[in-house]
Amino acid sequence: MRSLINHLTQLATVTAFAVKTIPERKGSSVAAAFGIAGVVIVMVGVLSIAQGFRRTMTVAGSPERAIILRSGADTEMMSALTGDDARVVQDAPGIARDGQGALASAELFVVIDLPKRTTGTGANVPLRGVQSSAFGVRDEVQIVQGRRFSPGRNEVIVGRGAAMEFAGLDLDASVQVGRQSWTVVGIFAAKGGAAESEIWTDASVLQSAYQRGNSFQTVAVRLHSAASFPAFKDALTSDPRLNVKVQRETEFYAEQSQMLYNLVTFLGGLIASLMAIAAAFGALNTMYTAVSARTREIATLRALGFGSFPVAFSVLAESLVLALVGGSVGAGLAYWAFDGFRAATMNWQTFSQIAFAFEVTPGLVAAGVVLAAAIGLVGGLLPAVRAARLPIATGLRAL
């Protein structure tokens, strides 16, 4: 027991002394911490794009809603349903109803070209034709300015994200769609979901403008409950009149976000890995410098009876402290700079723009600090071994 206590005392004493002397090497220490902070900022910043995009695509999704597309279609753009298909879907069991009928909205999805507010460059903006029941299906959609569009008229309502990101979508503005002009009569919010990047209008008016006849691309429905989905799906997929694909809304939007999420995550991880290697070499150089500066100190401690393990541990602890300081500063700066930052990017599933906000989650912050700690440990390992093996006589000759 006495030997263990003596060992722990040595460990604490040497480690505390090493950490307290960090300011004496502030030049190299700051450089190492700064390099690690840069890695964390880049990693957290890039991955916050993926997190924000996924949140936008899924936040408003509900297991009590379902999306129906033509069988084999992966996106709304590739789907095609007839008016008869839509009526069959609306009569299926499990759909919730209100005083006006089934809560099912047959919809069209097209893209129009509008300039971005910041750059003026053109972008594909989603224009969705919906039926009046759409507001019952997606009850999170709330008008925050103006009013809803009137059925049968060239009027649109605009998602809050689209209004902020794209020019010409202010309230009472006119939007040119093909040869027709459409008036913006309302701005709506949808809990920050993907719908906020869209423009909505009456489906029948959009059919006429694009000469689509009595055709649609999807049907969105609200079910009695999430438990109603299996029976609802079975009824549609087994109906010989239909050839459809039925998904929960949550599953549909998760698939829509997967491609970009995976791409950004891969690129973010790759960039962070390359920077982490460079930062580890920086930490390695810093700790070798620290060991060289502490040669006499280490030799004196060893001569006084301190073991090699406490000396090696003190070097690792010093490297870890520098890394954690850099990681914490980097994570804090990333949160301040990126969290809530609004942007728009291409949704490669529909080739349309999605407005979203970067999201720096607690998990990303924790991952950044863990990465910083790993860099510190890797960078301090070899210098710690060198310090442990430093001959006492060589160090004492430096006195």
C-alpha positions in Angstrom: 0.0 0.0 0.0 2.8 2.4 0.9 4.5 1.7 -2.4 1.3 2.5 -4.3 0.8 5.7 -2.4 4.4 6.7 -3.1 3.9 5.9 -6.8 0.7 8.0 -7.0 2.4 10.8 -5.1 5.2 10.9 -7.6 2.8 10.8 -10.5 0.8 13.7 -9.2 3.8 15.8 -8.3 5.6 15.4 -11.6 2.4 15.9 -13.6 1.4 19.1 -11.7 4.9 20.5 -12.1 4.9 19.8 -15.9 1.5 21.4 -16.4 2.5 24.5 -14.4 5.6 25.1 -16.5 3.6 25.2 -19.8 3.6 29.1 -19.8 7.4 29.0 -19.9 7.0 27.4 -23.4 4.1 29.6 -24.4 5.3 30.0 -28.1 5.3 26.4 -29.0 2.4 25.6 -26.7 0.2 28.2 -28.3 1.1 27.0 -31.8 0.2 23.4 -30.9 -3.1 24.4 -29.3 -3.9 26.7 -32.2 -3.3 23.9 -34.7 -5.6 21.5 -32.9 -8.3 24.2 -32.5 -8.2 24.7 -36.3 -8.8 21.0 -36.8 -11.8 21.0 -34.5 -13.2 24.1 -36.1 -13.0 22.6 -39.6 -14.4 19.3 -38.5 -17.3 20.7 -36.5 -18.1 23.3 -39.1 -18.2 20.9 -42.0 -20.2 18.2 -40.1 -22.7 20.9 -38.9 -23.7 21.3 -42.5 -24.7 17.6 -42.7 -26.5 17.8 -39.3 -28.4 20.9 -40.3 -29.4 19.5 -43.6 -30.6 16.2 -42.1 -32.5 18.1 -39.4 -34.2 20.3 -42.0 -35.3 17.2 -44.0 -36.5 15.2 -41.0 -37.7 17.7 -38.3 -41.2 18.0 -39.6 -41.6 14.4 -40.6 -44.2 12.4 -38.7 -44.8 8.6 -38.4 -48.5 9.4 -38.7 -48.1 10.6 -42.2 -47.4 8.6 -45.4 -46.1 9.5 -48.8 -47.3 7.5 -51.9 -45.3 7.5 -55.1 -45.3 5.3 -58.2 -43.6 2.0 -57.6 -39.9 2.2 -58.4 -39.7 6.0 -58.0 -37.0 7.2 -55.6 -38.0 10.9 -55.7 -41.1 12.9 -56.4 -39.6 14.1 -59.7 -39.5 10.5 -61.0 -43.0 9.7 -59.9 -46.3 9.9 -61.8 -49.8 9.2 -60.6 -53.2 9.7 -62.3 -56.2 11.4 -60.8 -57.8 8.0 -60.5 -54.8 6.7 -58.6 -55.2 9.6 -56.2 -58.9 8.9 -55.6 -58.2 5.3 -54.8 -55.6 6.3 -52.3 -58.0 8.8 -50.7 -60.5 6.0 -50.1 -58.0 3.6 -48.4 -58.5 2.5 -44.8 -56.5 4.2 -42.1 -56.6 7.7 -43.4 -57.8 10.4 -41.0 -60.7 12.5 -42.0 -62.2 15.9 -41.1 -65.4 17.6 -41.9 -64.3 18.1 -45.6 -63.2 14.5 -46.2 -60.0 12.5 -46.2 -56.8 14.2 -45.1 -55.0 13.4 -48.3 -53.4 15.8 -50.7 -52.5 14.8 -54.3 -49.5 17.0 -55.3 -47.3 18.1 -58.1 -43.6 19.0 -57.7 -41.7 21.1 -60.2 -38.7 23.4 -59.9 -38.4 27.0 -61.1 -35.4 29.2 -61.6 -35.0 32.1 -59.1 -31.9 34.2 -58.2 -30.3 33.9 -54.8 -30.5 37.1 -52.7 -26.8 37.1 -51.8 -25.2 36.2 -55.2 -27.9 36.8 -57.8 -27.1 33.4 -59.4 -30.0 31.3 -60.5 -31.1 28.4 -58.4 -33.8 25.6 -58.7 -36.5 26.4 -56.2 -39.3 23.8 -55.5 -42.8 24.7 -56.5 -45.4 22.4 -55.1 -49.0 22.2 -56.2 -51.2 21.0 -53.3 -54.9 20.5 -52.6 -56.8 22.3 -49.9 -56.5 19.3 -47.6 -52.7 19.8 -47.5 -53.0 22.1 -44.5 -54.7 19.4 -42.6 -52.2 16.8 -43.6 -49.2 19.0 -42.7 -50.6 20.8 -39.7 -47.2 22.2 -38.8 -47.5 24.6 -41.8 -48.6 27.9 -40.4 -49.1 31.3 -42.2 -46.9 33.9 -40.5 -47.5 36.7 -42.9 -50.4 37.3 -45.3 -52.9 34.6 -46.0 -53.4 31.3 -47.8 -53.6 31.1 -51.6 -57.2 31.1 -53.0 -58.0 27.9 -55.0 -58.2 28.4 -58.8 -56.1 31.6 -58.7 -52.5 32.4 -59.7 -51.4 32.9 -56.1 -48.6 31.3 -54.1 -47.5 31.1 -50.5 -43.7 30.9 -49.8 -41.8 29.0 -47.1 -39.9 31.2 -44.7 -36.6 29.7 -45.6 -37.2 30.3 -49.4 -38.3 33.9 -48.7 -35.0 34.6 -46.9 -32.8 32.9 -49.4 -34.2 33.7 -52.8 -35.0 37.1 -54.4 -38.5 38.0 -55.6 -40.4 36.1 -52.9 -41.4 39.0 -50.7 -45.0 39.4 -49.7 -47.1 40.9 -52.5 -44.3 40.3 -55.0 -45.0 38.7 -58.4 -43.2 35.5 -59.5 -42.9 34.7 -63.1 -43.7 31.0 -63.7 -43.5 30.1 -67.4 -45.7 32.7 -69.2 -47.8 33.4 -66.1 -47.3 35.8 -63.2 -48.1 34.5 -59.7 -48.6 36.7 -56.7 -47.1 36.0 -53.3 -50.0 36.2 -50.9 -48.5 34.6 -47.8 -45.3 33.4 -46.0 -45.5 30.2 -44.0 -43.4 28.4 -41.4 -43.1 24.6 -40.9 -41.0 24.1 -37.8 -37.8 24.6 -39.8 -38.6 21.6 -42.0 -38.0 21.1 -45.7 -41.4 22.6 -46.6 -39.9 26.0 -45.7 -37.8 25.9 -48.8 -40.8 25.5 -51.1 -43.4 27.6 -52.8 -47.0 26.3 -52.6 -49.9 26.9 -54.9 -53.2 25.2 -55.9 -52.5 21.9 -57.6 -55.2 22.4 -60.3 -53.7 25.8 -61.3 -50.2 24.3 -61.5 -51.5 21.4 -63.6 -52.9 23.9 -66.1 -49.8 26.0 -66.1 -47.6 23.0 -66.9 -50.1 21.2 -69.0 -50.1 18.1 -66.8 -53.8 17.3 -67.3 -55.2 15.3 -64.4 -51.9 13.9 -63.2 -49.9 14.1 -60.0 -46.6 12.9 -58.6 -47.3 12.1 -55.0 -50.1 11.8 -52.5 -49.4 12.9 -48.9 -51.8 11.5 -46.3 -52.4 11.8 -42.5 -53.3 8.5 -40.8 -55.4 7.9 -37.8 -52.2 6.9 -35.9 -48.8 5.6 -36.6 -50.2 2.1 -35.9 -52.5 2.5 -38.9 -49.6 2.5 -41.4 -49.2 -1.3 -42.0 -52.8 -1.9 -42.8 -52.9 1.3 -45.0 -49.7 0.2 -46.9 -51.0 -3.4 -47.4 -54.3 -2.1 -48.7 -52.6 0.0 -51.4 -49.8 -2.3 -52.4 -52.3 -5.2 -52.8 -54.8 -3.2 -54.8 -54.7 -4.4 -58.4 -55.7 -0.9 -59.6 -52.5 0.6 -58.2 -48.8 0.3 -58.7 -47.4 2.4 -55.9 -44.7 2.7 -53.3 -45.9 3.6 -49.8 -43.5 5.0 -47.1 -43.8 6.7 -43.8 -43.0 10.4 -44.1 -40.1 10.0 -41.7 -38.6 7.2 -43.9 -39.1 9.2 -47.1 -37.3 12.3 -45.9 -34.5 10.2 -44.3 -33.8 8.7 -47.7 -34.0 12.1 -49.4 -31.3 13.4 -47.1 -29.0 10.4 -47.1 -26.9 11.2 -50.2 -25.9 14.7 -49.2 -25.5 13.7 -45.6 -23.1 10.9 -46.5 -21.1 13.0 -49.0 -20.6 15.9 -46.5 -19.8 13.5 -43.7 -17.2 11.7 -45.8 -15.6 14.9 -47.0 -15.6 16.5 -43.5 -14.0 13.3 -42.0 -11.4 13.2 -44.8 -10.4 16.9 -44.4 -10.4 16.6 -40.6 -8.2 13.5 -40.8 -5.6 15.1 -43.0 -5.6 18.2 -40.7 -5.4 16.0 -37.6 -2.3 14.3 -39.0 -0.6 17.7 -39.5 -1.7 18.8 -36.0 -0.4 15.6 -34.5 3.0 16.3 -36.0 2.8 19.8 -34.6 2.0 18.4 -31.1 4.9 15.9 -31.5 7.3 18.7 -32.3 6.0 20.8 -29.4 6.4 18.0 -26.9 9.9 17.1 -28.2 10.8 20.8 -27.5 9.3 20.5 -24.1 11.3 17.4 -23.3 14.5 19.1 -24.5 13.8 22.1 -22.3 13.1 19.9 -19.3 16.2 17.7 -19.7 17.9 19.0 -16.5 14.6 18.9 -14.6 13.8 15.3 -15.7 17.4 14.1 -14.9 17.2 15.8 -11.4 13.8 14.1 -10.7 15.2 10.7 -11.7 18.3 11.2 -9.6 16.0 12.0 -6.6 14.3 8.7 -7.1 11.3 9.5 -9.3 10.4 6.6 -11.6 10.4 6.7 -15.4 6.6 6.1 -15.6 5.7 9.3 -13.7 8.0 11.3 -16.0 6.5 9.8 -19.2 3.0 10.3 -17.8 3.7 14.0 -17.1 4.7 14.5 -20.7 1.5 12.9 -22.0 -0.5 14.9 -19.5 1.1 18.1 -20.7 0.3 17.2 -24.3 -3.3 16.3 -23.4 -3.9 19.5 -21.5 -2.7 21.5 -24.5 -4.9 19.5 -26.8 -8.0 19.8 -24.6 -7.5 23.6 -24.4 -7.2 23.8 -28.2 -10.1 21.4 -28.7 -12.4 23.3 -26.3 -11.5 26.7 -27.9 -12.0 25.3 -31.4 -15.4 23.7 -30.4 -16.5 27.0 -28.8 -15.5 29.1 -31.8 -17.2 26.6 -34.2 -20.4 26.8 -32.2 -20.3 30.6 -32.2 -19.5 30.8 -35.9 -21.6 28.1 -37.4 -24.6 27.2 -35.3 -27.7 28.7 -36.8 -25.9 30.0 -39.9 -28.3 29.9 -42.8 -27.5 28.7 -46.3 -29.0 26.8 -49.2 -27.6 23.8 -51.0 -28.6 21.4 -53.8 -30.7 18.4 -52.8 -29.3 15.9 -55.2 -32.3 13.7 -55.0 -34.6 16.4 -56.5 -32.0 18.8 -58.0 -33.7 21.6 -56.1 -32.4 24.0 -53.5 -33.0 23.4 -49.8 -32.6 26.3 -47.3 -31.3 25.1 -44.0 -29.4 26.2 -40.9 -26.1 24.7 -39.8 -26.5 22.8 -36.5 -23.6 22.3 -34.1 -25.0 19.6 -31.8 -23.6 18.5 -28.4 -22.5 15.3 -30.1 -20.4 17.3 -32.6 -18.8 19.4 -29.9 -18.0 16.2 -27.9 -16.5 14.6 -31.0 -14.3 17.6 -31.6 -12.9 17.5 -28.1 -12.4 13.7 -28.3 -10.5 14.2 -31.6 -8.4 16.9 -30.0 -7.5 14.6 -27.1 -6.6 11.8 -29.5 -4.2 14.2 -31.3 -2.7 15.2 -28.0 -2.1 11.7 -26.9 -0.6 10.6 -30.3 1.6 13.7 -30.4 2.8 13.2 -26.9 3.5 9.5 -27.0 7.0 9.4 -28.6 8.3 12.4 -26.6 7.0 10.7 -23.4 9.0 7.5 -24.3 12.0 9.6 -24.9 11.7 11.4 -21.6 11.3 8.1 -19.8 14.5 6.7 -21.4 16.6 9.8 -21.0 19.9 8.8 -19.3 20.3 10.5 -15.9 24.0 11.2 -16.6 23.2 12.9 -19.9 20.7 15.2 -18.2 22.9 16.0 -15.2 25.8 17.0 -17.5 23.5 19.9 -18.7 23.4 21.4 -15.2 
